[in-house]
């Protein structure tokens, strides 16, 4: 239990971010994975969050067929404001819709698993998947609209 991550889909991704934001000072959450992160229009005022207050690596995944609720441009706006102590990434699966991850993780399962193995276990093979330009994610033709936010010195 010394390394923990928060993961959510749609409104649950906002919940994962807010769980991180509202944690105690001990900072038990080490990474956040937000799938189908809704644009601000879909988030109630009491659940609004400040991306600049995210100081842990954030992985935003979404689908190109989810352009109304969770468009890539929203993911990129959030990512650009993150002040994480590790690399953060937004990536979008071609043809995936809003509920693609439901059930067994769908087309996202491999990268979601690799992210958590990298961030929580320190798995070097999993980390290599996300190496900018050379990692598997960046060469996978099924994924597009990939942005990287490098670590910030806090």
Rosetta blueprint (number, residue, H / E / L):
1 X L
2 X L
3 X L
4 X E
5 X E
6 X E
7 X E
8 X E
9 X E
10 X L
11 X H
12 X H
13 X H
14 X H
15 X H
16 X H
17 X H
18 X H
19 X H
20 X H
21 X H
22 X L
23 X L
24 X L
25 X L
26 X L
27 X L
28 X L
29 X E
30 X E
31 X E
32 X E
33 X E
34 X E
35 X E
36 X L
37 X L
38 X L
39 X L
40 X H
41 X H
42 X H
43 X L
44 X L
45 X H
46 X H
47 X H
48 X L
49 X L
50 X L
51 X H
52 X H
53 X H
54 X L
55 X L
56 X L
57 X E
58 X E
59 X E
60 X E
61 X E
62 X E
63 X E
64 X L
65 X L
66 X L
67 X L
68 X L
69 X L
70 X L
71 X L
72 X H
73 X H
74 X H
75 X H
76 X H
77 X H
78 X H
79 X H
80 X H
81 X H
82 X L
83 X L
84 X L
85 X L
86 X L
87 X L
88 X E
89 X E
90 X E
91 X E
92 X E
93 X E
94 X L
95 X L
96 X L
97 X L
98 X L
99 X L
100 X L
101 X L
102 X L
103 X L
104 X L
105 X L
106 X H
107 X H
108 X H
109 X H
110 X H
111 X H
112 X H
113 X H
114 X H
115 X H
116 X H
117 X H
118 X H
119 X H
120 X H
121 X H
122 X L
123 X L
124 X H
125 X H
126 X H
127 X H
128 X H
129 X L
130 X L
131 X L
132 X L
133 X L
134 X L
135 X L
136 X H
137 X H
138 X H
139 X H
140 X L
141 X L
142 X L
143 X E
144 X E
145 X E
146 X E
147 X E
148 X E
149 X E
150 X L
151 X L
152 X L
153 X L
154 X L
